[in-house]
């Protein structure tokens, strides 16, 4: 019972996680291995979709249950207004209820956000082991794998309309977060200040504009890459059919 209480403790301490230490390197290797397996196996399965979706939603339920019980300021730090939390909820619900529109929002934000979050973890101030550390890595790992599955196995794609909608959404979201952060003294979407050492010395306005520009650029690159990948898959499929026809003849 004491171990359980310690694992879910709510009194703020300090973050002792070593970036690119042994544990971090192991997590990154595990991330890469599973990602490669998903891409190699190319298995589209409703069971896989439900499994990923349920894990993501459970991760959020457990995390927010802890927020309600802890000493953390829920409104300042606990709202689902970070890119990855939005993506996790969208992919989780999208996979469970088979809603393509929210799957798209989640995967477009999740593919980049999860990689950045796993490379440069922004963990809560607690000494290992703690629920937030497990929640952070489980959530971001499954967010990445879910995004890879949706974009490269299920091939949900990104049309010109999808690209326009996600760019409009993310820019409006960022502007709203700038206003909310000023009001709450928070840092939602990490739009007010950098969660890591990179960019800490920048003027806040310059930093905010830079983050918005980076997200627009990343979404544009995703749009180009996703459509090139889909075009290549269609070409390979057409080539295989042509080869079979020629073989029969």
C-alpha positions as MATLAB code, in Angstrom:
seq = 'XXXXXXXXXXXXXXXXXXXXXXXXXXXXXXXXXXXXXXXXXXXXXXXXXXXXXXXXXXXXXXXXXXXXXXXXXXXXXXXXXXXXXXXXXXXXXXXXXXXXXXXXXXXXXXXXXXXXXXXXXXXXXXXXXXXXXXXXXXXXXXXXXXXXXXXXXXXXXXXXXXXXXXXXXXXXXXXXXXXXXXXXXXXXXXXXXXXXXXXXXXXXXXXXXXXXXXXXXXXXXXXXXXXXXXXXXXXXXXXXXXXXXXXXX';
ca = [
       0.000    0.000    0.000;
       2.852    2.389    0.853;
       4.537    1.628   -2.479;
       1.278    2.423   -4.279;
       0.955    5.753   -2.435;
       4.590    6.593   -3.184;
       4.121    5.836   -6.895;
       1.100    8.167   -7.064;
       2.451   10.821   -4.648;
       1.444   14.406   -5.371;
       3.976   16.553   -3.489;
       6.309   18.309   -5.950;
       9.989   17.240   -5.827;
      12.518   17.499   -8.656;
      13.055   15.822  -12.000;
      16.083   13.495  -11.849;
      15.655   11.991  -15.338;
      18.938   12.065  -17.287;
      18.399   13.082  -20.904;
      20.218   10.607  -23.197;
      21.185    8.540  -20.177;
      20.917    4.712  -20.203;
      17.164    4.593  -19.540;
      16.470    7.276  -22.139;
      18.601    5.528  -24.786;
      16.804    2.230  -24.052;
      13.408    3.921  -24.513;
      14.533    5.489  -27.808;
      15.835    2.136  -29.091;
      12.561    0.444  -28.103;
      10.659    3.247  -29.850;
      12.680    2.753  -33.045;
      12.398   -1.068  -33.064;
       8.593   -1.114  -32.708;
       8.247    1.703  -35.259;
      10.313   -0.249  -37.800;
       8.309   -3.426  -37.128;
       5.023   -1.571  -37.742;
       6.347   -0.244  -41.056;
       7.773   -3.620  -42.121;
       4.804   -5.805  -41.172;
       2.210   -3.477  -42.766;
      -0.635   -5.200  -40.892;
      -3.947   -3.324  -40.864;
      -6.094   -4.713  -38.068;
      -9.134   -3.506  -36.153;
      -7.745   -5.259  -33.051;
      -4.512   -3.244  -33.287;
      -6.538   -0.040  -33.683;
      -8.660   -0.784  -30.607;
      -5.591   -1.783  -28.577;
      -3.735    1.463  -29.352;
      -6.886    3.550  -28.875;
      -7.747    2.009  -25.493;
      -4.156    2.365  -24.204;
      -4.115    6.065  -25.160;
      -7.472    6.841  -23.546;
      -6.588    4.867  -20.390;
      -3.309    6.793  -20.176;
      -5.220   10.075  -20.208;
      -7.828    8.886  -17.681;
      -5.132    7.736  -15.225;
      -3.118   10.941  -15.724;
      -6.081   13.237  -15.073;
      -7.237   11.146  -12.118;
      -3.800   11.773  -10.621;
      -3.987   15.514  -11.407;
      -7.224   15.781   -9.422;
      -5.596   14.113   -6.400;
      -2.195   15.843   -6.524;
      -0.924   19.256   -5.484;
      -0.361   20.273   -9.119;
      -2.387   23.290  -10.278;
      -4.874   21.643  -12.648;
      -5.757   24.825  -14.528;
      -2.153   25.962  -14.896;
      -0.567   22.648  -15.898;
      -3.191   19.929  -16.174;
      -5.544   20.902  -18.995;
      -5.347   18.909  -22.265;
      -3.952   21.889  -24.165;
      -0.555   20.571  -25.203;
      -0.109   19.344  -28.771;
       0.552   15.754  -27.744;
      -2.349   15.561  -25.292;
      -4.707   16.788  -27.999;
      -3.190   14.274  -30.426;
      -3.467   11.406  -27.913;
      -7.153   12.116  -27.263;
      -7.892   12.506  -30.993;
      -6.115    9.299  -32.017;
      -7.506    7.366  -29.047;
     -11.126    8.341  -29.716;
     -10.629    8.213  -33.486;
      -9.352    4.628  -33.387;
     -11.965    3.403  -30.911;
     -14.932    4.976  -32.721;
     -13.386    4.770  -36.204;
     -13.666    8.523  -36.868;
     -11.236    9.450  -39.633;
     -11.434   13.221  -39.181;
     -10.123   13.209  -35.612;
      -7.621   10.461  -36.489;
      -6.162   12.900  -39.022;
      -5.837   15.761  -36.529;
      -4.183   13.421  -34.028;
      -1.731   11.851  -36.460;
      -0.679   15.146  -38.092;
       0.163   16.624  -34.677;
       1.274   13.327  -33.147;
       3.929   12.158  -35.597;
       6.118   15.224  -35.014;
       5.082   15.983  -31.442;
       5.752   12.476  -30.125;
       9.237   12.282  -31.671;
      10.167   15.701  -30.251;
       8.745   14.766  -26.825;
      10.595   11.445  -26.723;
      13.898   12.985  -27.815;
      13.631   15.907  -25.379;
      11.395   14.758  -22.483;
       9.599   17.449  -20.501;
       8.848   15.468  -17.359;
       7.074   16.630  -14.222;
       9.240   17.384  -11.145;
       9.240   13.964   -9.477;
      11.965   11.472   -8.612;
      11.749    8.051  -10.316;
       9.590    5.991  -10.020;
       6.436    8.077  -10.445;
       3.149    7.723  -12.325;
       3.826   10.824  -14.468;
       7.049    9.355  -15.875;
       5.387    6.102  -16.924;
       2.368    8.003  -18.232;
       4.582   10.360  -20.249;
       6.531    7.665  -22.061;
       3.626    5.242  -22.542;
       1.472    8.061  -23.915;
       4.092    9.391  -26.318;
       5.260    5.959  -27.492;
       1.734    4.842  -28.342;
       1.034    8.246  -29.876;
       3.997    7.754  -32.217;
       3.057    4.170  -33.083;
      -0.575    5.159  -33.598;
       0.459    8.011  -35.898;
       2.767    5.743  -37.917;
       0.010    3.143  -38.214;
      -2.566    5.691  -39.396;
      -0.313    7.533  -41.843;
       1.678    4.652  -43.326;
      -0.392    1.486  -42.797;
      -3.993    2.676  -42.788;
      -2.971    5.461  -45.210;
      -5.484    8.065  -44.028;
      -3.542   10.599  -46.109;
      -3.489   14.397  -46.101;
      -5.415   16.102  -48.897;
      -5.026   19.792  -49.773;
      -8.222   20.472  -47.796;
      -6.876   18.503  -44.802;
      -3.656   20.522  -44.957;
      -5.529   23.831  -45.076;
      -7.783   22.808  -42.162;
      -4.944   21.647  -39.904;
      -2.900   24.801  -40.608;
      -5.892   27.025  -39.772;
      -6.612   24.941  -36.653;
      -3.031   25.002  -35.325;
      -2.547   28.741  -35.863;
      -5.850   29.647  -34.177;
      -4.975   27.229  -31.353;
      -1.546   28.836  -30.860;
      -3.003   32.361  -30.751;
      -5.593   31.228  -28.187;
      -2.847   29.615  -26.082;
      -0.802   32.845  -26.094;
      -3.816   34.654  -24.601;
      -4.665   31.860  -22.128;
      -1.046   31.500  -20.972;
      -0.874   35.218  -20.236;
      -4.075   34.968  -18.187;
      -3.194   31.760  -16.272;
       0.584   32.151  -16.109;
       0.819   28.768  -17.841;
       2.804   27.482  -20.808;
       0.254   25.457  -22.769;
       1.416   24.281  -26.192;
       4.883   25.437  -25.032;
       4.074   28.566  -27.022;
       5.230   31.042  -24.339;
       8.604   29.535  -23.417;
      10.717   26.503  -24.274;
      10.371   23.427  -22.004;
      14.048   22.592  -22.666;
      17.248   24.664  -22.796;
      16.952   25.294  -26.555;
      15.364   28.702  -27.187;
      15.401   29.826  -23.534;
      17.367   33.002  -24.344;
      14.973   34.197  -27.057;
      12.603   37.111  -26.599;
       9.103   35.737  -25.839;
       7.482   37.289  -28.925;
      10.302   36.051  -31.176;
      10.071   32.587  -29.595;
       6.277   32.427  -30.080;
       6.486   33.469  -33.743;
       9.324   30.980  -34.304;
       7.297   28.107  -32.799;
       4.302   28.972  -34.978;
       6.517   29.099  -38.077;
       8.133   25.754  -37.219;
       4.730   24.077  -36.847;
       3.555   25.469  -40.180;
       6.757   24.258  -41.843;
       6.499   20.802  -40.251;
       2.877   20.421  -41.386;
       3.872   21.461  -44.924;
       6.702   18.895  -44.956;
       4.290   16.240  -43.641;
       1.868   17.118  -46.462;
       4.625   16.721  -49.090;
       6.020   13.504  -47.596;
       2.653   11.801  -46.998;
       1.468   12.488  -50.536;
       4.773   11.391  -52.081;
       4.577    8.176  -50.059;
       0.982    7.510  -51.189;
       1.915    8.227  -54.817;
       4.847    5.802  -54.561;
       2.607    3.090  -53.076;
       0.081    3.530  -55.909;
       2.878    3.359  -58.476;
       4.298    0.169  -56.929;
       0.816   -1.397  -56.822;
       0.234   -0.482  -60.484;
       3.658   -1.907  -61.416;
       2.853   -5.195  -59.637;
      -0.472   -5.497  -61.501;
       1.206   -4.745  -64.845;
       3.894   -7.333  -64.123;
       1.275   -9.999  -63.310;
      -0.643   -9.220  -66.524;
       2.545   -9.461  -68.598;
       3.433  -12.754  -66.901;
      -0.008  -14.212  -67.729;
       0.306  -13.103  -71.363;
];
